[in-house]
Amino acid sequence: MSDTATAAPPSTNAPQVIDALLTRASTGALADPAPPQGVVELAVRCAMTAPDHGALRPARFIVVEGE
Protein backbone atom coordinates (compact mmCIF):
# COMPACT_ATOMS: atom_id res chain seq x y z
CA MET A 1 0.00 0.00 0.00
CA SER A 2 2.20 2.78 -1.24
CA ASP A 3 0.29 4.69 -3.91
CA THR A 4 -1.27 7.55 -1.93
CA ALA A 5 -1.57 9.79 -5.00
CA THR A 6 -5.08 8.49 -5.67
CA ALA A 7 -6.48 9.75 -2.36
CA ALA A 8 -7.10 13.38 -1.54
CA PRO A 9 -5.75 14.74 1.75
CA PRO A 10 -8.01 13.76 4.67
CA SER A 11 -9.16 17.34 5.20
CA THR A 12 -10.45 17.47 1.60
CA ASN A 13 -12.60 14.35 1.53
CA ALA A 14 -13.33 13.79 5.23
CA PRO A 15 -17.08 14.58 4.90
CA GLN A 16 -17.45 11.98 2.12
CA VAL A 17 -15.55 9.36 4.13
CA ILE A 18 -17.67 10.00 7.21
CA ASP A 19 -20.85 9.83 5.14
CA ALA A 20 -19.71 6.55 3.58
CA LEU A 21 -19.01 5.05 7.02
CA LEU A 22 -22.37 6.13 8.41
CA THR A 23 -24.41 4.94 5.43
CA ARG A 24 -22.55 1.75 4.57
CA ALA A 25 -24.35 -1.55 4.18
CA SER A 26 -23.00 -5.08 4.14
CA THR A 27 -23.27 -7.09 0.95
CA GLY A 28 -23.01 -10.78 0.24
CA ALA A 29 -20.55 -10.43 -2.61
CA LEU A 30 -17.87 -7.95 -3.58
CA ALA A 31 -18.07 -6.28 -6.96
CA ASP A 32 -15.73 -4.38 -9.26
CA PRO A 33 -14.39 -1.81 -9.29
CA ALA A 34 -12.40 -2.01 -6.10
CA PRO A 35 -11.60 1.24 -4.33
CA PRO A 36 -8.30 2.84 -5.35
CA GLN A 37 -5.33 1.90 -3.19
CA GLY A 38 -5.12 5.44 -1.82
CA VAL A 39 -8.69 5.19 -0.53
CA VAL A 40 -7.90 1.89 1.19
CA GLU A 41 -4.81 3.47 2.77
CA LEU A 42 -6.88 6.40 4.02
CA ALA A 43 -9.46 4.04 5.54
CA VAL A 44 -6.73 2.09 7.35
CA ARG A 45 -5.11 5.31 8.59
CA CYS A 46 -8.47 6.44 9.95
CA ALA A 47 -9.09 3.07 11.59
CA MET A 48 -5.70 3.28 13.30
CA THR A 49 -6.83 6.43 15.10
CA ALA A 50 -9.76 4.66 16.80
CA PRO A 51 -9.55 4.61 20.61
CA ASP A 52 -7.97 1.52 22.12
CA HIS A 53 -9.19 1.44 25.68
CA GLY A 54 -8.29 -2.23 26.01
CA ALA A 55 -4.65 -1.58 25.03
CA LEU A 56 -4.94 -4.20 22.28
CA ARG A 57 -2.56 -2.57 19.80
CA PRO A 58 -0.93 -3.31 17.46
CA ALA A 59 -4.03 -3.78 15.34
CA ARG A 60 -3.93 -5.86 12.17
CA PHE A 61 -5.71 -5.01 8.95
CA ILE A 62 -5.80 -7.44 6.06
CA VAL A 63 -6.46 -6.10 2.57
CA VAL A 64 -7.71 -8.76 0.18
CA GLU A 65 -7.10 -8.01 -3.50
CA GLY A 66 -7.52 -9.85 -6.76
CA GLU A 67 -9.56 -12.89 -7.62
C-alpha positions as CSV (number, residue, x, y, z in Angstrom):
1,M,0.0,0.0,0.0
2,S,2.2,2.8,-1.2
3,D,0.3,4.7,-3.9
4,T,-1.3,7.5,-1.9
5,A,-1.6,9.8,-5.0
6,T,-5.1,8.5,-5.7
7,A,-6.5,9.8,-2.4
8,A,-7.1,13.4,-1.5
9,P,-5.8,14.7,1.8
10,P,-8.0,13.8,4.7
11,S,-9.2,17.3,5.2
12,T,-10.4,17.5,1.6
13,N,-12.6,14.4,1.5
14,A,-13.3,13.8,5.2
15,P,-17.1,14.6,4.9
16,Q,-17.5,12.0,2.1
17,V,-15.5,9.4,4.1
18,I,-17.7,10.0,7.2
19,D,-20.9,9.8,5.1
20,A,-19.7,6.5,3.6
21,L,-19.0,5.1,7.0
22,L,-22.4,6.1,8.4
23,T,-24.4,4.9,5.4
24,R,-22.5,1.7,4.6
25,A,-24.3,-1.6,4.2
26,S,-23.0,-5.1,4.1
27,T,-23.3,-7.1,0.9
28,G,-23.0,-10.8,0.2
29,A,-20.5,-10.4,-2.6
30,L,-17.9,-8.0,-3.6
31,A,-18.1,-6.3,-7.0
32,D,-15.7,-4.4,-9.3
33,P,-14.4,-1.8,-9.3
34,A,-12.4,-2.0,-6.1
35,P,-11.6,1.2,-4.3
36,P,-8.3,2.8,-5.3
37,Q,-5.3,1.9,-3.2
38,G,-5.1,5.4,-1.8
39,V,-8.7,5.2,-0.5
40,V,-7.9,1.9,1.2
41,E,-4.8,3.5,2.8
42,L,-6.9,6.4,4.0
43,A,-9.5,4.0,5.5
44,V,-6.7,2.1,7.3
45,R,-5.1,5.3,8.6
46,C,-8.5,6.4,9.9
47,A,-9.1,3.1,11.6
48,M,-5.7,3.3,13.3
49,T,-6.8,6.4,15.1
50,A,-9.8,4.7,16.8
51,P,-9.6,4.6,20.6
52,D,-8.0,1.5,22.1
53,H,-9.2,1.4,25.7
54,G,-8.3,-2.2,26.0
55,A,-4.6,-1.6,25.0
56,L,-4.9,-4.2,22.3
57,R,-2.6,-2.6,19.8
58,P,-0.9,-3.3,17.5
59,A,-4.0,-3.8,15.3
60,R,-3.9,-5.9,12.2
61,F,-5.7,-5.0,8.9
62,I,-5.8,-7.4,6.1
63,V,-6.5,-6.1,2.6
64,V,-7.7,-8.8,0.2
65,E,-7.1,-8.0,-3.5
66,G,-7.5,-9.9,-6.8
67,E,-9.6,-12.9,-7.6
